[in-house]
Amino acid sequence: MASSAEASGSCAIALVAGEPSGDLLAARLLAGLRPHLPEARFHGIGGPAMIAEGFVSEVPMETLTVRGLFEIIPRYRELKGIQRALRDRLLAERPAVFIGADYPGFNLGLEGELKAAGIPTMHYIGPQIWAWRGGRIKSIIRNVSHMLVIFPFEEEIYRKAGVPVTYVGHPLAELIPLEPDVAAARRALGFADDARVVTIMPGSRMGELKYNTAAFVGAVKLLQARDPGLRFVAPMAGDRQKAYFTELKAQAGLQDVEITLLDGRSHTAICAADAVLVASGTASLEVALFKKPMVIAYKMMRASWEIMRHMGYQPWIGLPNILAREFLVPELLQHHASAEALAENLWQQLTDAPHRARLVERFTAMHHSLLRNSAAESAAAVLKVIGRA
């Protein structure tokens, strides 16, 4: 029989998010859980969106953020120490459930140790086993009690593998309107309704900025020469990113290229745009949900690239193209992502009217396929796992 404290929702639920995308996912989950578990303690490692939902982060989320295969090596001992310390606390506390929000390299191992000790474990957003590292399914079977997935095609993959799974929809499909108000976004940024706006998004991580900035800004310079009337904006994830971006521009000799830097407000910047140059990742899906033409690009440390380019199972890396199962928009990777190539492809996205109309149609259908009440769906799955359905 449940104690009165348990019945009132007085329990601990532990979560770990290591990056902004996981922070967003977990925050939506917390928003769905809080009304059902008003006295629960939600804690672990998370970011500002989770903290806004009453989450207690015991380690700054930024401490976990690292990119690439080789870039993690210098920080391996530090990250392993954080993982072990958290594991020990959770084994002593025995929360009702542990939920890893993405960040599989850190979370799957932690989930395995907790599950072996009898603590239910959930993983929110499946690692991209359908894109690369398919052998990870064995680790998921061993370490995870229940998967929460955000793309409809993932449900069958886990069900066939014998992993309990729930498709909960993608939170971004709820946050982004089906019909974005472009005029309002342009007014918010001080642009005229008829301005031609290009948004560039070289990444939110410092490593992404390091490798992408010079080519992205070089493309802006070429496009400005082609059409001096174009306006360019770049949302920055924080002050550190903003300062680093400015420094990298100067190092590349591009300090005079005019780009309006925004403090956050990435959705406003995307909504206002006629086209977007975006680093591969969740941001490319955001651009698709805003129904915008785009060019997807990505650069990384050469050694990491040489390994990762042989590990993919699909011809696409951009989420819009993966979901569409075709190259709806261009993808330019590593040495192909030169300033010249980015500028030429972005110009085509700006000027090909029939292509732009087709993208609106395809991206609208994509939006509908991802649209669920993710807070309610994910919370219901958690409540079932902890016996509070």
Residue, then its C-alpha position, 0 to 999 in steps of 0.5 A: m500500500a502506498s504511503s500518504a506521502e507517496a499518494s500526495g505525490s511526495c517523491a523524487i524524480a531525477l532528470v539529466a539534460g546536457e544540452p539546450s535541446g534536451d532542456l526544452l524536452a525535459a521542461r515540457l515533460l516537467a510542465g505535464l508532470r507538475p499538476h499530477l505530482p505537486e509535491a514531487r522534487f524534480h532534480g538532477i542536471g538541467g538548464p534554464a527551461m527546466i529550472a523555470e518549471g521548478f527543477v533543481s539543477e545540482v550541476p550547471m548544464e553547460t558543464l556537460t556540453v561538449r561536441g565531437l568524438f575527439e573534443i570529449i577526450p580532454r574532459y572525459r575524467e571530469l564528466k565521468g566524475i560528475q556521472r559517478a557522483l550523481r549515480d551515488r546520490l541517486l542510488a542512495e536516494r532511490p528516486a521514483v524514476f530517472i529520466g535522461a533527456d537526450y545526451p545518450g553518451f552520458n545518460l545511457g551508462l547512468e541509466g544502466e547502473l540505476k536500472a540494475a539497482g531496481i530504479p526505473t529508467m526512461h530515455y526521452i528522445g531516442p538516439q539516432i540509431w536510424a541514422w548511425r550507430g545502430g548497435r546502440i539498440k543493444s545498450i538501450i535494451r539493457n539500460v532503459s525501462h521505457m523510451l519516449v520518442i519524438f518522431p513517428f517512425e521511431e516507435e516501430i523500431y523500438r517496439k520490434a526490439g522489444v523496448p517499451v516505447t511511447y511516441v509523444g510528438h515533438p515539443l517544437a511542433e507545439l511551440i511554433p505556430l502552423e502559420p507564423d506571423v512574419a510581419a510581426a517578427r519583422r517589426a519586432l526586429g525593426f525591419a520593414d514588411d518588404a525587407r529581404v531578410v536572411t538569418i544565419m545560425p552557425g550553432s549554439r555551442m562554442g565548437e560549432l561557432k569555431y568551425n562554422t563561423a568563417a564560412f557562414v560570414g564569408a557567405v554573407k559577404l558574397l550575398q551582400a555583394r550580390d544584393p546590397g539590400l539584403r539584411f542579415v541577422a544572427p541569433m546568439a545563444g549567450d554573451r560568450q557565444k556572441a563575443y566568440f562569434t565577433e572574435l572569429k569574424a575578426q580573425a577571418g578578416l570579416q569584421d566589416v561584414e554587417i550582421t545584426l546580432l541578437d540576444g537569443r530570439s532565434h524563433t523571431a529571427i527564423c520567422a522574419a527570414d526569407a531564407v536561413l543558413v543553419a548548422s545541422g541539428t535541432a535548429s534545422l527542424e525549427v526552420a522547417l516548422f517555420k516553413k522557411p527555405m534553408v541551406i543546412a551546413y556543418k563543419m567539425m574537427r577533421a579527425s572527427w569528420e573522417i570517422m563520422r562520415h563513414m558511420g551514417y546509414q542514410p544519405w541525409i543528416g538534416l532532420p527536415n530531409i530525414l523526415a522527408r526521405e529526400f533532399l528537400v533542401p541542400e546539405l553542405l558538409q565539411h570542405h563542401a561548406s565553403a563560403e562560395a558554395l553556401a552563398e550560391n545555394l542560399w541564393q537559389q533558396l531565396t530566388d526560386a519561387p516554385h521551390r519555396a512554395r513546394l517547401v511550404e506545402r511539405f513543411t506544413a505536412m511535416h508540422h502536422s505529423l509531429l504535432r501532439n500534446s507532448a507535455a501530456e503524452s510524456a507525463a502520462a508515460v512517466l506516471k504509468v512507469i511509476g505507478r501513478a497513472 
